[in-house]
Amino acid sequence: MKKYLIIILLGCFVMTGCDDFLNQSPKSVLTPDNGYTKPEDWQQTLNAAYGSLQQVFVGKYTITLSEFGTDEVIPFDMGWAAYAQLHHYTFSATHEFLDNHYRACYEGIKRCNAVIDMPSGAVGGDLHGSMVTQARFLRALYYFDLVRMYGGVPLWTKSSIDRDDIMKPRATVDETYALITEDLISALELPATWPDAKDKGRATSLAAQAFLARVYLQWSKPDEALKYCKMLDGKFKLYDNLKDIFDPKNKNQEYENIFEVQFKHSGSWGLEGSIQHSYWGPRNVGGPTNFGGWGGFGPTQYLYDSYDNADKRKKAFFFTEYNGVVQSPPSSAKFWDAEYGNVIEDDNLNFILMRYADVLLMKAEALNATGDNNEKYTALNLVRNRAGLGSITATDGLNKEQFAEVLLQERMHELCCEHMRRWDLLRFGKLVQYMKDRAGITIQSYHVLYPLPQAAIDANDAITENNEGY
């Protein structure tokens, strides 16, 4: 039974006839052994590897996992046990959202591995190298989401798995991060931008630099993170108008936004459109068909009240009222599609996975961690000044810890609801304290990790225990 279950986990996440996976050619993912030979077949596989980003970061379950259980987002539908458990930290290893996320990540990894193992003659030489490198970039993103969620995880790096390798133990956290950074470093060979419009949205060397900074910070290696932040100096800008960051008319412009998960309004629910407007839109205004949202979750009152009244983001990022309906707490205005937001779960919004404002704040964080450097104020103030706030300077007399507190709050004000808060609170060591002080919820030290899904443990003889506390 365990071998059957692990086969399901590895090969049949999209339910494509998995009764005898090891003896069949996968229908959803191409591998070096399943007979695909045309270059366009392999390109479709790479496109599928990109497509997994949608489910990992903006699926109907995964959209909540980096935000629930923080001080900036609250579920309003507490009648749904899955929401309430994530908010109150009463979840277990059988939580369906965790199971969905784990499966989605490994489905993405499986697709990436198929491209990485593509035979050398399957496509032209330069194209082959580019496709493999793009797949390694994507694999890094999926393993990064796994390691920060669950700690060390099994590392499957080949598309074809021998029966003896099906049961794979968890790698350590450091081993997992080592693979992630190796893959991202390989992606530094990609072009800085793709000249053909049809290729916009693909991985770039600049995106690899930005994610290396993010990964190294989360791995507690600020010196390395700083190196990659500095590589991006002057490569991007900040929009003057805060609304322009998220406007679908600016998709893939590479002005401030460095890497985006691709969505496209498709005229039918469940295809290539995004669910963001339907999930984050104003509450109690008639639902998605009236440019509203489902109302299941939204920003906390604490988040909104924490902004200075002079902060332009307080108006740009929130609705306090919509169509005469007061939003209390205010709803998010970031994920707003003025053209297709009234179509149920089919808006035209990309999800911005990395933008330059984040890079500037990461740079300030890395500088603060590696030494008291005045340059950290410059990076911080570029973001604050865009928001209409005054500069913070060395004359304010902040010590290292005080600057970190200011920076953490600035990250919340700039990046709220963009799936960053949980990781920021963990990195700064504030999750337990802030949940108690700001949300009134007492959590345990072991909640810095989620439990591995029970189904994954049951399917793998090499995993004998879950994370501490579960």
ZIZI-V509781 format. One record per residue. N is the residue number from 1. PSI is psi in whole degrees, 0 to 359 (NA if undefined). D_FIRST is the distance of its C-alpha to the first C-alpha in Angstrom with 2 decimals. Layout:
N;PSI;D_FIRST + N;PSI;D_FIRST
This chain:
1;319;0.00 + 2;321;3.81 + 3;323;5.47 + 4;319;5.13 + 5;320;6.28 + 6;328;8.79 + 7;319;10.02 + 8;314;10.81 + 9;321;12.58 + 10;325;14.49 + 11;352;15.47 + 12;37;15.45 + 13;336;17.27 + 14;21;19.88 + 15;67;17.87 + 16;56;19.26 + 17;75;17.28 + 18;28;13.88 + 19;326;12.27 + 20;67;12.75 + 21;318;13.82 + 22;342;14.55 + 23;9;16.86 + 24;157;18.63 + 25;125;21.35 + 26;139;20.56 + 27;335;22.93 + 28;342;23.40 + 29;136;23.99 + 30;144;26.00 + 31;166;25.15 + 32;345;27.44 + 33;4;25.72 + 34;12;25.62 + 35;359;29.27 + 36;131;30.89 + 37;334;34.30 + 38;142;36.72 + 39;323;37.55 + 40;333;37.03 + 41;316;33.40 + 42;327;32.78 + 43;323;34.88 + 44;323;32.70 + 45;317;29.67 + 46;319;31.70 + 47;322;32.77 + 48;325;29.17 + 49;320;28.63 + 50;319;31.67 + 51;331;30.41 + 52;338;27.42 + 53;326;30.11 + 54;313;30.78 + 55;326;27.41 + 56;323;27.14 + 57;336;30.66 + 58;32;31.85 + 59;165;28.98 + 60;339;29.57 + 61;313;27.28 + 62;342;27.85 + 63;341;31.62 + 64;342;31.75 + 65;335;29.77 + 66;358;32.66 + 67;317;35.24 + 68;148;34.04 + 69;24;34.68 + 70;179;37.82 + 71;359;41.52 + 72;344;41.96 + 73;142;39.63 + 74;138;38.94 + 75;134;36.89 + 76;336;39.28 + 77;72;36.68 + 78;351;35.70 + 79;340;34.64 + 80;112;31.43 + 81;324;29.34 + 82;321;27.52 + 83;310;30.99 + 84;321;32.40 + 85;321;29.60 + 86;323;30.05 + 87;316;33.80 + 88;1;33.89 + 89;43;31.11 + 90;15;29.20 + 91;163;25.92 + 92;183;22.61 + 93;352;19.38 + 94;8;18.25 + 95;129;21.33 + 96;330;20.75 + 97;320;23.34 + 98;318;21.70 + 99;317;18.34 + 100;317;20.45 + 101;313;22.46 + 102;315;19.74 + 103;316;18.15 + 104;320;21.71 + 105;314;22.68 + 106;333;19.95 + 107;317;20.65 + 108;317;24.23 + 109;318;23.46 + 110;317;21.58 + 111;318;24.70 + 112;315;26.98 + 113;326;25.35 + 114;318;25.85 + 115;319;29.54 + 116;326;29.93 + 117;13;28.75 + 118;133;30.99 + 119;145;33.04 + 120;332;36.52 + 121;6;38.29 + 122;326;36.34 + 123;172;38.93 + 124;155;42.32 + 125;305;42.66 + 126;320;43.59 + 127;321;41.17 + 128;310;38.31 + 129;320;39.04 + 130;316;39.45 + 131;318;36.18 + 132;318;34.21 + 133;320;36.04 + 134;318;35.43 + 135;323;31.68 + 136;322;31.86 + 137;312;33.82 + 138;319;31.21 + 139;322;28.33 + 140;319;30.42 + 141;320;30.70 + 142;317;26.97 + 143;329;26.31 + 144;318;29.39 + 145;326;28.12 + 146;314;24.86 + 147;325;26.74 + 148;340;29.31 + 149;312;26.81 + 150;354;24.27 + 151;205;25.95 + 152;142;24.43 + 153;163;21.27 + 154;138;19.29 + 155;99;21.71 + 156;120;20.50 + 157;5;23.80 + 158;150;23.17 + 159;330;22.31 + 160;124;20.69 + 161;121;17.88 + 162;153;17.37 + 163;325;14.03 + 164;342;15.46 + 165;0;16.21 + 166;316;13.00 + 167;100;12.55 + 168;129;15.98 + 169;167;17.74 + 170;135;20.06 + 171;164;23.48 + 172;167;26.49 + 173;316;28.47 + 174;321;31.21 + 175;322;29.02 + 176;314;27.67 + 177;326;31.24 + 178;317;32.44 + 179;317;30.24 + 180;311;31.36 + 181;325;35.00 + 182;316;34.84 + 183;317;33.55 + 184;323;36.22 + 185;322;38.94 + 186;329;38.19 + 187;352;38.80 + 188;347;42.34 + 189;350;43.22 + 190;161;42.72 + 191;154;45.86 + 192;333;47.26 + 193;159;47.36 + 194;118;46.61 + 195;330;49.92 + 196;130;48.58 + 197;327;47.93 + 198;344;44.87 + 199;358;43.20 + 200;139;43.88 + 201;348;40.81 + 202;163;39.37 + 203;146;38.88 + 204;166;42.14 + 205;326;43.36 + 206;321;44.85 + 207;321;41.58 + 208;319;40.01 + 209;316;42.84 + 210;318;42.35 + 211;329;38.62 + 212;320;39.28 + 213;314;41.68 + 214;316;39.16 + 215;314;36.42 + 216;325;38.85 + 217;315;40.19 + 218;334;36.80 + 219;7;36.21 + 220;42;39.55 + 221;71;41.43 + 222;331;44.42 + 223;315;46.54 + 224;319;44.13 + 225;318;43.72 + 226;321;47.51 + 227;317;47.88 + 228;330;45.84 + 229;317;47.50 + 230;331;50.85 + 231;336;49.87 + 232;1;49.69 + 233;125;53.16 + 234;0;55.12 + 235;338;52.41 + 236;171;51.82 + 237;176;53.88 + 238;133;53.58 + 239;140;54.43 + 240;318;57.58 + 241;117;56.33 + 242;329;53.14 + 243;334;52.17 + 244;338;52.07 + 245;317;48.96 + 246;357;46.74 + 247;124;48.86 + 248;342;46.90 + 249;343;50.16 + 250;16;49.64 + 251;133;46.13 + 252;27;45.67 + 253;342;49.30 + 254;38;48.39 + 255;296;51.24 + 256;325;49.48 + 257;124;45.91 + 258;320;44.22 + 259;132;40.77 + 260;140;39.57 + 261;127;36.37 + 262;131;37.61 + 263;157;37.88 + 264;125;40.22 + 265;128;41.37 + 266;358;40.20 + 267;1;41.66 + 268;137;38.42 + 269;141;35.83 + 270;9;32.47 + 271;248;33.80 + 272;2;35.49 + 273;163;37.40 + 274;154;36.82 + 275;2;36.06 + 276;313;38.17 + 277;318;41.35 + 278;332;39.57 + 279;328;37.78 + 280;351;40.65 + 281;169;43.66 + 282;144;46.31 + 283;153;45.28 + 284;35;46.87 + 285;15;48.79 + 286;7;47.20 + 287;187;43.86 + 288;329;42.97 + 289;351;45.30 + 290;31;48.16 + 291;20;47.18 + 292;191;45.49 + 293;175;41.94 + 294;333;39.38 + 295;15;40.56 + 296;335;37.27 + 297;168;38.24 + 298;183;41.05 + 299;153;43.20 + 300;160;44.31 + 301;326;47.95 + 302;314;47.99 + 303;309;47.15 + 304;315;49.98 + 305;340;52.49 + 306;347;51.89 + 307;141;53.58 + 308;143;57.29 + 309;338;59.23 + 310;353;60.62 + 311;118;57.17 + 312;335;56.89 + 313;337;53.11 + 314;327;53.60 + 315;321;54.95 + 316;328;53.05 + 317;359;49.53 + 318;152;49.85 + 319;121;51.06 + 320;346;52.98 + 321;144;53.94 + 322;125;53.01 + 323;41;55.01 + 324;359;56.73 + 325;117;53.56 + 326;135;53.48 + 327;107;50.25 + 328;109;49.82 + 329;162;48.09 + 330;149;48.92 + 331;162;46.30 + 332;138;45.40 + 333;7;47.57 + 334;320;45.73 + 335;68;43.37 + 336;124;46.10 + 337;103;46.51 + 338;343;49.99 + 339;315;49.45 + 340;13;45.97 + 341;350;45.09 + 342;14;45.80 + 343;127;42.98 + 344;119;39.76 + 345;44;37.20 + 346;46;38.91 + 347;176;41.36 + 348;21;42.57 + 349;125;41.87 + 350;159;40.23 + 351;122;38.49 + 352;108;40.43 + 353;339;38.07 + 354;131;40.96 + 355;164;44.70 + 356;328;47.74 + 357;321;48.57 + 358;318;45.33 + 359;317;46.30 + 360;319;49.70 + 361;325;48.25 + 362;321;45.79 + 363;316;48.82 + 364;320;50.72 + 365;314;47.83 + 366;320;47.54 + 367;319;51.33 + 368;324;51.45 + 369;333;48.80 + 370;352;50.52 + 371;153;54.09 + 372;95;56.61 + 373;129;57.42 + 374;339;59.61 + 375;335;57.61 + 376;329;54.88 + 377;323;57.35 + 378;313;58.01 + 379;315;54.34 + 380;317;53.91 + 381;337;57.16 + 382;321;56.39 + 383;316;53.71 + 384;318;55.87 + 385;323;58.96 + 386;328;57.21 + 387;1;56.41 + 388;15;60.10 + 389;155;59.84 + 390;164;62.13 + 391;150;61.29 + 392;131;60.15 + 393;174;61.98 + 394;334;62.45 + 395;346;65.48 + 396;348;63.23 + 397;28;62.51 + 398;132;58.74 + 399;180;57.14 + 400;316;53.77 + 401;320;51.80 + 402;321;53.92 + 403;319;53.48 + 404;321;49.70 + 405;316;49.94 + 406;317;52.07 + 407;318;49.76 + 408;319;46.65 + 409;322;48.55 + 410;321;49.73 + 411;320;46.21 + 412;315;45.34 + 413;327;48.47 + 414;319;47.88 + 415;14;44.11 + 416;140;43.24 + 417;11;40.37 + 418;24;39.42 + 419;33;36.16 + 420;341;37.84 + 421;314;38.72 + 422;316;35.68 + 423;325;35.74 + 424;313;39.51 + 425;322;39.44 + 426;315;36.88 + 427;323;38.88 + 428;359;42.11 + 429;32;40.65 + 430;1;41.68 + 431;309;38.59 + 432;314;38.91 + 433;313;42.69 + 434;325;42.97 + 435;325;40.41 + 436;314;42.45 + 437;325;45.85 + 438;338;45.32 + 439;353;42.57 + 440;26;43.06 + 441;124;39.43 + 442;122;38.66 + 443;168;35.50 + 444;161;34.12 + 445;330;34.28 + 446;351;30.51 + 447;2;30.51 + 448;342;31.59 + 449;149;27.89 + 450;159;25.32 + 451;147;21.99 + 452;140;19.01 + 453;138;16.89 + 454;325;14.43 + 455;325;11.73 + 456;323;12.53 + 457;316;12.38 + 458;332;9.04 + 459;353;7.75 + 460;105;10.08 + 461;338;10.62 + 462;348;14.20 + 463;112;15.05 + 464;346;15.91 + 465;158;18.27 + 466;181;19.58 + 467;156;23.16 + 468;135;25.89 + 469;351;26.47 + 470;NA;23.09
